Amino acid sequence: MTRGKKPVAAIDEAKKFAEKMGYRWQTNEHPDLAYDLFIFKPATACIVRVRQTRYRIDPETIYEDLISDDIREVRALPFPAWFPREIWLRVLPTSVPEIEWWGPDDYANPYSR
């Protein structure tokens, strides 16, 4: 597990961000599992790990080097290999590309504020 306390304020922001994209969310109640939120809507679902840094990330950064422990823990989660995993970066078996804002799709979350 990663050191330190969970970034509670950042997780709260992530919940609002997910709602704006039309997702509903559920927090992780199992502290031994390295993710913070399960987000879902009719067409998709994903587990999310919220990662906060104390500094701005250089655009030339190789994420696999910067957050290698987080990536290893998210990849090791006991979910099927095909199940999407994100650290608000998309975590694929061999790479970690950035996730850009894609906006809400045609689905309207009635619980979104």
N, C-alpha and C positions, 0 to 999 in steps of 0.2 A: 504494500500500500504506500501511497505517496505520503510524505511527511506533512504535518501542519493541520490546522483546522480547515473545515470546508469553507469555501468562499460564499457565505450565506447571502450577502447582498447581491453578489454576481448571479447566484442561482435564482434569486427572486427576479432579477432583470431578465434572465433567460426564460423564465416562465412567461413573463409579459411578452417577450419577443416571440416565443412559440405561439402564444395566443394570437398575436397580430398576423402570423402566417397561417392561422386557421386550425392550429393544433389544440388538442386538449392535452393535459399532462398529468402525470402521477409521479410523486417523489419516490425515491428508492428507500425502502424501510429496512434494508439489509446492509449494515455497515461493512460487511466483508466483501461486498460486490462493488467494483470500481466504476460506478456511474451515479449520476445525480437525478436524472429525469428519464422517464419513459414518455415519449410524446407520440400522439397518434391522431389520426383522422380517418375517414372512410377508406381512402385509397392507399394509405401508407402508415408505417409506424417505425420508430427508431429509438435507440437508447442514446442518451446524451451525457457526456461528462463535461462539466463546466470547469474551465481552466482560467485562472487569473494570473497575469504577470504584473510585476511592479515597474515594468519599463516598456517602451514602445518596441515592437518587434521589427527589425530591419527587413525590408522587402526581399532581400537576398538570403534570408535565413532558411536553413534546411530544417524543417520541423522535426524530422526524424532524429536530429541531433539535439535540438532544443528541449523537446519534451519526450525523450525516448522512454522514460519510465511510465509516463501516462499512456503512451501508445501501446507499450507492451501489456499493461494491465487491461486496457480496453479490448485489445485483441484476444486476451485470455479469458474474457467473460464467458460464463457457461450458457451461451446462446448459440443457436445454429450458425454455422459459418456464413450463411447467406444473409443473416439478419443485420441491417444497417447499424453502424456504430459511428458516433461523431464526438469530437471534442470541439465542437463548433468549427472544426476542421473535419473533413471527411476522412475516416480511417479505413483504408483499404488494406488487403493482405500484403501488398508490396509497396504502397506509397501513401502519402498524406497530402491531398490537394486542399486548397482553401474552399470554403463554402461561401458563395456570394448570395446576397439577398435576392430571392426569387419571387417574393411577394406572395400574397395569398392566391390560391387558385380559385376555381369556381365554387368551391365549398365555402359556406359561411358558417363559422362557429357561433352558435347561439349563446355560448357562454363567454365569448370574448368581450372584453370591455373596451 
